[in-house]
Amino acid sequence: MAGVQPQDDLLKMTHRENWKVQHERLHVKHRGHEAMHAEMVLILIATLVVAQIVLVQWKQRHNRSYNLVTLVQMWVVPLYFTIKLYWWRFLSMWGMFSVITSYVIFRATRKPLSCRTPRMVYKWFLLIYKLSYAVGVLGYLAIMFTMFGFNVFFRIKAEDSMDVGVIMLFYGLYYGIMGRDFAEICSDYMASTIGYYNKGGMPSRSLTNDICAVCGQRIFVDVDEEGFIEDTYQLSCNHIFHEFCIRGWCIVGKKQTCPYCNEKVDLKRMMNNPWEKTHVLYGQLLDWLRYLVAWQPIIIGIVHGINFSLGLE
């Protein structure tokens, strides 16, 4: 038959040539089904619109349950595809991240809370945040490097350099999102345990001028006393905190209010130099991409289910 290649010829082809043959076969198979394809596109668009409305309403009305379900999906869905597609490299990294993060969450939810736990929690998630940022940027640069053809100068195949870029970009974005979400959960638990913060009402403890509301320790200590000796930071509401604590609370833990009085925090004032503003932009990008990582596979699955029930292939 015309257009059908013998099996031996396919084995002799390069990866690119094989891909072209498979692509041509796909076009031949779907030729004459334009009306069905248009119907499938309309189903996809309608499902995306309805799903977006439902998710926005859910987030506005029940934000806590929305965030929890989204986080669980982001943690579990990649595991399913990893096992199904035998991505053992991702599975090993996912396992290490899960074990260490589980221990950090365990420490953050203990009562009474150790005075050093908040600092340990923010250090771990700050490390994840910075690593994900670096890996994501390197992945993006690798993709741009390939698209502009610079891989030719180093005799690197375009497929190889593009694969490396896409994988690094995915790793950076995925673990960046996960780290920020878990950091927010830990921040809520620790702050409610310490008692100077209450998301829904009045705090259970009264804050004095010499206490940091994030870690619960004294801000100014003598040399022979137990505590943290470091720079301090004063918010516009005049409450003072350890600089590392308030940066962990606002930038890593995604809290944009004072840990005691809930007054809005101007993150731009906290940036010591212009380069730090990119971290805020990166965090906003991660928050936006959470929808794509967590809910897009579910929405596509629903679309496939609708197509299958209607007899569309």
C-alpha positions, -999 to 999 in steps of 0.1 A, spaced: 0 0 0 11 35 -7 24 54 23 31 23 43 68 17 51 82 -19 57 92 -25 93 129 -29 84 129 5 67 114 21 99 142 6 120 168 20 97 154 56 99 167 83 122 145 95 151 134 126 131 126 106 99 106 81 119 87 109 136 78 124 101 65 90 89 43 86 120 31 122 116 21 115 79 2 84 89 -17 104 116 -28 129 89 -39 101 66 -59 85 94 -77 117 104 -84 130 69 -120 136 62 -129 140 99 -128 178 100 -164 181 114 -156 157 142 -124 176 150 -143 209 152 -168 194 176 -139 181 198 -124 216 198 -157 231 209 -160 206 237 -125 214 249 -131 252 249 -165 248 267 -150 225 293 -121 249 299 -144 278 304 -168 259 327 -138 245 347 -123 280 351 -156 294 364 -160 265 389 -124 268 401 -126 305 406 -159 303 425 -145 274 447 -114 294 455 -133 325 464 -159 307 486 -138 279 501 -101 290 497 -87 266 523 -103 234 508 -93 246 473 -57 250 483 -56 217 501 -71 197 472 -48 215 447 -17 207 468 -27 170 472 -33 168 434 1 184 427 18 159 450 0 128 437 -8 133 400 29 135 389 36 103 409 10 85 388 25 96 355 60 89 368 53 53 377 32 48 345 60 62 322 90 49 342 105 83 350 127 70 377 149 101 379 119 122 388 106 96 412 139 95 431 139 134 435 102 134 443 109 108 471 137 128 486 117 160 486 87 142 501 107 126 529 125 158 540 94 180 536 73 155 556 98 158 585 98 196 583 60 196 584 60 172 613 83 196 632 62 226 623 30 210 636 44 199 670 30 214 703 48 230 721 68 244 692 106 244 695 121 279 694 144 268 665 117 252 644 104 283 625 140 291 614 146 255 603 113 255 583 120 288 565 156 278 558 145 245 541 118 261 520 140 291 512 166 266 499 139 249 477 128 283 465 162 294 454 171 260 439 139 259 419 145 295 407 180 287 396 170 254 379 140 270 362 161 299 348 188 275 335 161 254 318 146 285 302 181 296 290 187 261 276 154 263 256 164 298 242 199 284 235 184 257 213 158 279 196 185 304 185 206 275 172 236 279 196 236 242 202 252 237 167 284 254 178 288 229 206 277 199 184 247 192 206 216 177 190 186 201 191 164 173 206 189 167 234 194 203 244 156 210 242 148 180 263 173 191 290 158 226 290 122 214 292 130 190 320 149 216 340 122 242 335 96 217 347 116 207 378 121 243 387 85 253 384 71 221 400 92 221 431 89 259 434 52 256 435 53 227 460 77 245 482 57 276 484 24 258 492 40 237 519 57 267 534 24 285 536 8 255 555 37 254 579 36 292 584 -1 290 595 5 261 619 36 276 635 20 311 639 -12 297 654 8 276 678 30 305 689 -3 325 695 5 360 681 -13 353 648 -48 343 641 -60 343 605 -97 345 613 -98 367 644 -79 381 675 -46 365 685 -45 345 717 -14 363 731 -5 400 734 27 410 716 53 430 735 79 452 719 108 428 725 92 397 710 93 385 673 57 373 665 71 349 638 94 328 660 82 339 695 117 347 706 132 379 720 144 404 694 172 419 715 191 395 737 222 397 758 254 378 749 249 352 776 212 347 768 196 321 745 182 336 714 190 350 679 214 379 674 206 394 640 193 424 621 157 435 627 131 449 604 102 472 612 70 471 592 49 502 584 26 492 613 57 497 636 59 461 647 95 448 647 108 413 638 139 394 631 148 402 595 151 365 585 118 357 602 97 384 585 113 377 551 105 340 555 70 349 566 63 372 536 84 359 507 86 321 514 54 317 533 33 339 509 20 360 538 15 397 528 2 409 562 18 417 595 20 385 616 4 403 645 -20 430 634 -27 417 598 -19 451 583 -9 449 546 28 446 540 45 464 511 68 438 498 87 463 476 99 481 507 115 449 519 137 445 489 173 456 496 182 457 459 164 455 425 175 419 419 154 407 449 122 419 431 126 391 406 119 367 435 85 383 441 78 381 403 89 345 403 66 337 432 37 353 414 45 332 383 45 300 404 11 309 419 -3 313 384 12 281 371 -3 261 399 -36 260 379 -18 244 349 1 218 369 -27 208 392 -59 211 373 -50 208 336 -46 170 336 -80 166 354 -97 189 328 -81 171 299 -92 138 314 -128 151 316 -126 162 280 -114 127 270 -143 112 289 -169 135 272 -154 126 238 -155 89 246 -191 90 257 -201 108 225 -182 83 203 -156 109 192 -120 97 187 
